Amino acid sequence: MTSHSRYNSPLTSRYASPEMAYNFSDDKKFGTWRQLWIHLATAEKQLGLDITDAQLNQMKEKMPEIDYDLAAAEEKKRRHDVMAHVHTFGIAAPLAAGIIHLGATSCYVTDNSELIMMRDALDIIVPKLANTIKTLASFAEKYKDLPTLGFTHFQPAQLTTVGKRACLWLQELLMDLRNISRARKDLRFRGVKGTTGTQASFLSLFDGDHDKVEKLDELVTELAGFSSHFLVTGQTYTRKVDYDVLNTLASFGATAHKIATDIRLLAHLKELEEPFEKDQIGSSAMAYKRNPMRCERVCALSRHLMAVVGNAAQTSATQWLERTLDDSANRRISIPEAFLTADIVLSLLQNIFDGMVVYPSVISRRISQELPFMATENIIMAMVKLGGDRQVCHEEIRVLSHEAAKQVKEFGKENDLIERIKKNSYFQPIVGQLDSLLNPNTFIGRAPQQVLRFLKEVESDLLPFENVIKNVKVVELNV
């Protein structure tokens, strides 16, 4: 059976970055199990148990050599994945066979390896997110002064700027960066706790020496690269940790979906587009089309990301007492898929922001179609300043506005309100002011100033990530 004759998840076969796909691979998972057994044996030896250097050296030497066929055969026979790999490691390192997994329960390797993989996955996500924010911030600064029509209810509203709109996206991405970084900082190691979390097996190994058991927990935690471990657990670490971490990813999914939807709407208006490559095909039937497929993919995957967190909530809620095994099969799917999906969405956003195209002429034309109606209040005020009656002026402008609107809606013509005003004798005193009264830059309020002030906050929030941003690779999409 080839890879093409069985189902492969598109998350890894089609979309995921190499680094995130590896992070949840069998090599990473079972290699981490073996590394955890080495950490445990190293710490146990340091604290006085009869474990030799030869045993440790053989474990280290054989750590990368995983016989997956043997492990699969053992699991089929024993119906226990951890013991299958204990046996397989023991065959590879026979000197150490008797001390592998000494005092531990299955969750020593399963839970701790999952915490390591989540930690490493977050360390992939956070720099990419920070870099994505930095890219979008440059876009916002570049277009901070470019007026564009604002929309409420997707109906024309007051003007804003292209850069100010991008800041609305940035604000949510910054919230995600803070949330995900907090979840990464809060992540603890399960450590060595035993079958129900009481450390009874380790207390027995060390002849009732509580200090040595606590020291063992600290040593293994340090060897695994964590600064702290849970002080209390059942057999597993609390599954609320999974819910907490995946919730931050799901929240990012909501942000990404909103941003991609906005870009799709603006692409429909031809004001802004995602990158479109030279040989890219938008439609198999309609050769002229330029579909926003990247943004559509962001929306599709973001919906999955927002949905998968429900698994973590249900699993956390339904754990019985010290543990129940109905979490296992679900978590094998939900945790990797959440991180793989978040990573893919991030790569897509980075690619979109790197090549996002703005069409100022289209934007200007749309403004010219709507601005005359918006400018009516300014025109009324200009007339009043020259001695006109506000109520009379309002009625004159109302009649002309309805006539112009009829031309647009019923006959599909351009908005000719300004021409009607110019031809109306009542408004002759302010005809010379019309150009200045219709200058779009006078309708954007403090948008440019708001952008500049907000970008200072963005810059400050990104300072802690300066070094890791430098290591983020340029995103290349394969499909």
Secondary structure as the mmCIF struct_conf table of DSSP 4:
data_model
#
loop_
_struct_conf.conf_type_id
_struct_conf.id
_struct_conf.beg_label_comp_id
_struct_conf.beg_label_asym_id
_struct_conf.beg_label_seq_id
_struct_conf.end_label_comp_id
_struct_conf.end_label_asym_id
_struct_conf.end_label_seq_id
HELX_RH_3T_P HELX_RH_3T_P1 SER A 3 SER A 5
BEND BEND1 ARG A 6 ARG A 6
HELX_RH_AL_P HELX_RH_AL_P1 PRO A 10 PRO A 10
HELX_RH_PI_P HELX_RH_PI_P1 LEU A 11 TYR A 15
HELX_RH_AL_P HELX_RH_AL_P2 PRO A 18 ASN A 23
TURN_TY1_P TURN_TY1_P1 PHE A 24 PHE A 24
BEND BEND2 SER A 25 SER A 25
HELX_RH_AL_P HELX_RH_AL_P3 ASP A 26 GLN A 46
TURN_TY1_P TURN_TY1_P2 LEU A 47 GLY A 48
BEND BEND3 ASP A 50 ASP A 50
HELX_RH_AL_P HELX_RH_AL_P4 ASP A 53 LYS A 62
TURN_TY1_P TURN_TY1_P3 MET A 63 PRO A 64
HELX_RH_AL_P HELX_RH_AL_P5 TYR A 68 ARG A 78
BEND BEND4 ARG A 79 ARG A 79
HELX_RH_AL_P HELX_RH_AL_P6 ASP A 81 ALA A 92
BEND BEND5 ALA A 93 ALA A 93
HELX_RH_3T_P HELX_RH_3T_P2 PRO A 94 ALA A 96
TURN_TY1_P TURN_TY1_P4 ALA A 97 GLY A 103
HELX_RH_AL_P HELX_RH_AL_P7 SER A 106 LYS A 142
TURN_TY1_P TURN_TY1_P5 TYR A 143 ASP A 145
STRN STRN1 PRO A 147 THR A 152
TURN_TY1_P TURN_TY1_P6 HIS A 153 PHE A 154
STRN STRN2 GLN A 155 THR A 161
HELX_RH_AL_P HELX_RH_AL_P8 VAL A 162 ASP A 186
STRN STRN3 PHE A 189 PHE A 189
BEND BEND6 VAL A 192 VAL A 192
BEND BEND7 THR A 195 THR A 198
HELX_RH_AL_P HELX_RH_AL_P9 ALA A 200 LEU A 205
TURN_TY1_P TURN_TY1_P7 PHE A 206 GLY A 208
HELX_RH_AL_P HELX_RH_AL_P10 HIS A 210 LEU A 223
TURN_TY1_P TURN_TY1_P8 ALA A 224 GLY A 225
BEND BEND8 SER A 227 SER A 227
STRN STRN4 HIS A 229 HIS A 229
BEND BEND9 LEU A 231 LEU A 231
BEND BEND10 GLY A 234 THR A 236
TURN_TY1_P TURN_TY1_P9 ARG A 239 ARG A 239
HELX_RH_AL_P HELX_RH_AL_P11 LYS A 240 HIS A 268
TURN_TY1_P TURN_TY1_P10 LEU A 269 LYS A 270
BEND BEND11 GLU A 271 GLU A 271
STRN STRN5 LEU A 272 GLU A 273
TURN_TY1_P TURN_TY1_P11 LYS A 278 ASP A 279
BEND BEND12 GLY A 282 GLY A 282
BEND BEND13 SER A 284 ALA A 285
TURN_TY1_P TURN_TY1_P12 ALA A 287 TYR A 288
HELX_RH_AL_P HELX_RH_AL_P12 MET A 293 ALA A 317
TURN_TY1_P TURN_TY1_P13 THR A 318 THR A 318
TURN_TY1_P TURN_TY1_P14 LEU A 321 GLU A 322
HELX_RH_3T_P HELX_RH_3T_P3 LEU A 325 ASP A 327
HELX_RH_AL_P HELX_RH_AL_P13 SER A 328 GLY A 355
STRN STRN6 VAL A 357 VAL A 358
HELX_RH_AL_P HELX_RH_AL_P14 PRO A 360 MET A 374
TURN_TY1_P TURN_TY1_P15 ALA A 375 ALA A 375
HELX_RH_AL_P HELX_RH_AL_P15 THR A 376 LYS A 385
TURN_TY1_P TURN_TY1_P16 LEU A 386 GLY A 387
HELX_RH_AL_P HELX_RH_AL_P16 ARG A 390 PHE A 411
HELX_RH_AL_P HELX_RH_AL_P17 LEU A 417 LYS A 423
HELX_RH_3T_P HELX_RH_3T_P4 SER A 425 GLN A 433
HELX_RH_AL_P HELX_RH_AL_P18 LEU A 434 LEU A 437
TURN_TY1_P TURN_TY1_P17 LEU A 438 LEU A 438
HELX_RH_3T_P HELX_RH_3T_P5 PRO A 440 PHE A 443
BEND BEND14 ILE A 444 ILE A 444
TURN_TY1_P TURN_TY1_P18 GLY A 445 ARG A 446
HELX_RH_AL_P HELX_RH_AL_P19 ALA A 447 LEU A 462
HELX_RH_3T_P HELX_RH_3T_P6 LEU A 463 PHE A 465
HELX_RH_AL_P HELX_RH_AL_P20 GLU A 466 ILE A 469
TURN_TY1_P TURN_TY1_P19 LYS A 470 ASN A 471
HELX_LH_PP_P HELX_LH_PP_P1 VAL A 472 VAL A 475
#
